[in-house]
Amino acid sequence: MRPFTPHDLRSTMKSHMRALGVPRDISEMCLNHKLSGVEGIYDRYTYFDECKEALERWAQFLVACEVAGDAEQITGAMVGQGAG
């Protein structure tokens, strides 16, 4: 097993956010990544509300995992309920 790194937390969050239905560009912005190419230059919108909603969804997921302890089951339930 390879050593744990802080980047592992970021990749875990990204993977679960996508599984929870968070759009790819919003999950990237939650990780403080910028839009690439021309889109990154022209699109000046902050996506604050979308990122806030995505991070609230992530927080709900973490709390549910702490209580129930089964990430796969929780992800499926949250996606099925609209996650938020």
C-alpha positions as CSV (number, residue, x, y, z in Angstrom):
1,M,0.0,0.0,0.0
2,R,1.4,3.4,-0.9
3,P,1.9,6.1,1.7
4,F,-1.1,8.4,2.3
5,T,-0.7,12.0,1.0
6,P,-2.9,15.1,1.5
7,H,-3.7,14.9,-2.2
8,D,-5.6,11.7,-1.5
9,L,-8.2,13.7,0.4
10,R,-8.7,15.9,-2.7
11,S,-9.1,12.9,-5.1
12,T,-11.5,11.2,-2.7
13,M,-13.6,14.4,-2.5
14,K,-13.6,14.8,-6.2
15,S,-14.6,11.2,-6.8
16,H,-17.4,11.3,-4.3
17,M,-18.7,14.7,-5.4
18,R,-19.0,13.3,-9.0
19,A,-20.8,10.2,-7.6
20,L,-23.2,12.6,-5.8
21,G,-24.1,14.3,-9.0
22,V,-22.0,17.4,-8.7
23,P,-21.0,18.7,-12.2
24,R,-17.4,18.2,-13.2
25,D,-16.7,22.0,-13.5
26,I,-18.2,22.7,-10.1
27,S,-16.2,19.9,-8.4
28,E,-13.1,21.3,-10.0
29,M,-13.8,24.8,-8.6
30,C,-14.5,23.4,-5.2
31,L,-10.9,22.1,-5.3
32,N,-9.8,25.7,-6.3
33,H,-9.0,24.6,-9.9
34,K,-9.5,27.2,-12.6
35,L,-11.4,26.7,-15.8
36,S,-8.9,25.9,-18.6
37,G,-8.3,27.5,-21.9
38,V,-10.4,30.2,-23.5
39,E,-13.3,29.3,-21.2
40,G,-11.2,30.2,-18.2
41,I,-10.4,33.6,-19.7
42,Y,-13.9,34.6,-20.7
43,D,-16.0,33.0,-18.0
44,R,-15.7,35.4,-15.1
45,Y,-18.7,34.1,-13.1
46,T,-17.6,33.0,-9.6
47,Y,-20.0,30.0,-9.2
48,F,-20.1,30.8,-5.5
49,D,-23.7,29.5,-5.0
50,E,-23.0,26.3,-7.0
51,C,-19.8,25.6,-5.1
52,K,-21.6,26.3,-1.8
53,E,-24.3,23.8,-2.6
54,A,-21.8,21.2,-3.7
55,L,-19.8,21.6,-0.5
56,E,-22.9,21.4,1.6
57,R,-23.7,18.1,-0.2
58,W,-20.2,16.9,0.5
59,A,-20.6,17.8,4.2
60,Q,-23.9,15.9,4.4
61,F,-22.2,12.9,2.8
62,L,-19.4,13.0,5.4
63,V,-21.9,13.2,8.3
64,A,-23.9,10.4,6.9
65,C,-20.7,8.3,6.5
66,E,-19.8,9.0,10.1
67,V,-23.2,7.9,11.4
68,A,-23.8,4.9,9.1
69,G,-20.3,3.9,8.0
70,D,-21.1,2.7,4.5
71,A,-20.0,5.3,1.8
72,E,-21.3,3.3,-1.2
73,Q,-24.8,2.8,0.3
74,I,-24.9,6.5,1.3
75,T,-23.8,7.8,-2.1
76,G,-26.6,5.7,-3.8
77,A,-29.2,6.9,-1.3
78,M,-28.2,10.6,-1.7
79,V,-28.1,10.4,-5.5
80,G,-31.5,8.7,-5.5
81,Q,-33.0,11.5,-3.2
82,G,-31.5,14.3,-5.3
83,A,-28.8,14.7,-2.6
84,G,-30.0,17.9,-1.1
